[in-house]
């Protein structure tokens, strides 16, 4: 079952307002934990890890964000 435009829009707002900050906290916590356990990574490697994690979060949510910035296709035409 495909999500309606309004449902995708609401889910995208929820993902950005709640999910993204939670993901950032989890990602930083995991990287800091790994740094405490095995030693801190060089700055370039840490940059690559954060960059990869920054791209990774969007992959499962891409279908929700597709077309959300456009007009509602189901809205009645005037």
C-alpha positions as CSV (number, residue, x, y, z in Angstrom):
1,X,0.0,0.0,0.0
2,X,1.5,3.3,-1.1
3,X,1.5,6.2,1.4
4,X,-0.5,9.3,0.6
5,X,1.1,12.6,0.1
6,X,-0.1,13.9,3.5
7,X,1.2,10.7,5.3
8,X,4.6,11.0,3.6
9,X,4.7,14.7,4.6
10,X,3.9,14.0,8.2
11,X,6.4,11.1,8.4
12,X,9.1,13.3,6.9
13,X,8.5,16.0,9.5
14,X,8.6,13.4,12.2
15,X,11.8,11.9,10.9
16,X,13.5,15.3,10.7
17,X,12.3,16.6,14.1
18,X,12.6,13.5,16.2
19,X,14.5,10.9,14.3
20,X,17.4,12.9,13.0
21,X,18.4,14.4,16.4
22,X,18.1,10.9,17.9
23,X,20.3,9.4,15.2
24,X,22.9,12.2,15.7
25,X,23.1,11.5,19.4
26,X,23.4,7.7,18.8
27,X,26.0,8.2,16.1
28,X,28.2,10.5,18.3
29,X,27.7,8.2,21.3
30,X,28.8,5.1,19.3
31,X,31.9,6.9,17.8
32,X,32.9,8.2,21.2
33,X,32.4,4.8,22.7
34,X,34.6,3.2,20.0
35,X,37.2,5.9,20.6
36,X,37.3,5.2,24.3
37,X,37.5,1.5,23.7
38,X,40.0,1.3,20.9
39,X,41.6,4.7,20.8
40,X,40.5,7.8,18.9
41,X,40.6,7.6,15.2
42,X,42.7,10.1,13.2
43,X,40.7,13.2,12.3
44,X,40.4,12.3,8.6
45,X,39.0,8.8,9.5
46,X,36.6,10.4,12.0
47,X,35.5,12.8,9.3
48,X,34.9,9.8,6.9
49,X,32.9,7.9,9.6
50,X,30.7,10.9,10.3
51,X,30.3,11.6,6.6
52,X,29.3,8.0,6.0
53,X,26.8,8.0,8.9
54,X,25.4,11.3,7.5
55,X,24.6,9.6,4.2
56,X,23.5,6.3,5.7
57,X,20.5,7.7,7.6
58,X,18.7,8.9,4.5
59,X,18.9,5.6,2.5
60,X,15.9,3.9,4.3
61,X,13.9,7.1,4.4
62,X,14.4,8.2,0.8
63,X,10.9,6.9,-0.3
64,X,9.3,9.1,2.4
65,X,11.1,12.3,1.3
66,X,10.6,11.8,-2.4
67,X,8.3,14.5,-3.8
68,X,7.4,16.0,-0.4
69,X,8.5,19.5,-1.5
70,X,6.2,19.6,-4.5
71,X,2.6,20.4,-4.7
72,X,0.0,17.8,-3.5
73,X,-0.8,15.7,-6.5
74,X,-4.1,14.7,-5.0
75,X,-5.3,18.2,-4.4
76,X,-8.3,19.4,-6.4
77,X,-7.3,21.7,-9.3
78,X,-8.8,25.2,-9.2
